[in-house]
C-alpha cells in the first residue's frame, strides 16, 4: 500500500489536464504547429535580429516549453533565419522607396569602464 502523501505526489505527475493537451488544443482553434512556430519565429526576427545557433534554440525552448512542441525546433530556426535575412527597405515619409537613405549602423555593447578604488586609512 502506498502512503497517502506519496500517492498524491505521484498523481500530479501522472495526471494530464486538458490544459496540457498539445497539439490537439492548437488544432481545435485552427493552428497547425508549422503556422504557430513559423509566425512566432517571424515576429521574433522582427524585434530581435542576428541571433545565432544556440541562442535561437534557447529562445525556442523559452517560448515553447512543452515537450509536444519540441519537434518543431528546426522549423522555428529555419523560419527565424529566413525572416531575419529579409531586410525592410528604407522608405521616405511619402512611403516611396528611398534608395539613397543610409542604413543605421548597429552598435555593440559599450566596453566596461574600470574604476580604480583607493583605500583611505
Phi, psi and omega in degrees: 000135182270130178302147184305311181298321180292319179298316179294323179298313180292329181298324180294329179278329185272342182272128176252121181277157177299338179292339183255017184269076178259145004270006181305318180298321179294316181297323180298330179262008174093014179257136168263162179299321182297315181291321180298307183291320180297315180293320178297318178297319179295320178294321177297317180296329180292328183255345184215083181276155171090009177291145181243164178001270186295328181292323176297317178297319178295320177295320179301313182294325177292321182281321183240079183283348183284138182296332179296336181271348187303327182293347182268007183304312183292325177295319178299313182297317180293316179297323178296313182298318179296314181291326181288331181279341178278109180272141175284126180292151176289134180234146176281178181298330181281354179092004180272152179295127181249098185285342181268357182289128180287145177280151180278121181290143177277141179250141176275182179293146179288144178295148181288135178270128181274138177254136178264126179249136181240132178276131180248130181262000000 
